[in-house]
Amino acid sequence: MDVDTRLLRYFAAVAEEGHLTRAAERLFVSQPALTKQIKQLEAQLGTTLFTRSRRGMALTDAGRVLADRVPALLDGWDRACRETRAAGGRVLRVGFLASAANEATPAIIAAFGRRRPGWRVDMRQAAWSDPTAGLAAADVDVALLRLPFPGQDELRVRELFSEPRWVALPASHPLARRDQIDFRELWDEPFVAAPAETDWWRDHWLGTDEREGEPRVGAVTDQPDEWLSAIANGYGIAWHPPDDDNPVVADFVACCLDAARACFISEVATR
């Protein structure tokens, strides 16, 4: 029987947290999605792993057996993956979100190539539903991100640069010709938002802490093209942006910082 390691990681998070909501926040997934994955794992194993109550999730006898074995299993798998990648060639996996250091990226990669001859950079774009761009799940080695994002306190973060938030409006919007707009004038406007599981990353881009009352959400997207389409079609408006133990990652971060001194915004985070 083959079991997806992602299901085991989800199981481990719920077992450690003892609560679905906290585990979902830690994994950057919605609670219904996490519940579905746990049920899928139970179905594959043919046994119940948790008993559910208002107080949380308690391991069954079978669940405790699995919880004892999973950490070593996942550690072994992660180590095997790292050693396999190392044997297969010198590749640095870089996650990124759309609009995070876009202008500076070519200069960063070129500088990294000069600093680390023989290394190749594998750029992996993530959907906005994953504000860590694969870093939290260890799918990448380093990531170009936007602050703030859930879980950033558990990662090493170096700020590259910052910029003001602008607002994206459809061309037909009454305020589209204005050079400056007071945020209060936008409070009643529907906004195009990131998925709910992104938590306070979504709240930041909705300006939740800077308004009175809850924001109106006109559409939910997790890809740049969908985001632009929703704005252009009038579904809503949106804000938009105008040291590591691994020496290879450290060199990439250094290249990012060098590029930032010559350019302008984003943030880089490393595990």
PyMOL commands that set and color helices and strands:
alter all, ss='L'
color gray80, all
select helices_A, chain A and resi 5-17+20-27+31-45+61-88+105-115+152-154+183-186+196-198+200-206+208-210+224-232+247-262
alter helices_A, ss='H'
color red, helices_A
select strands_A, chain A and resi 50-53+56-59+91-96+120-125+142-145+156-161+166-168+190-193+216-220+238-240+266-270
alter strands_A, ss='S'
color yellow, strands_A
deselect
rebuild
show_as cartoon
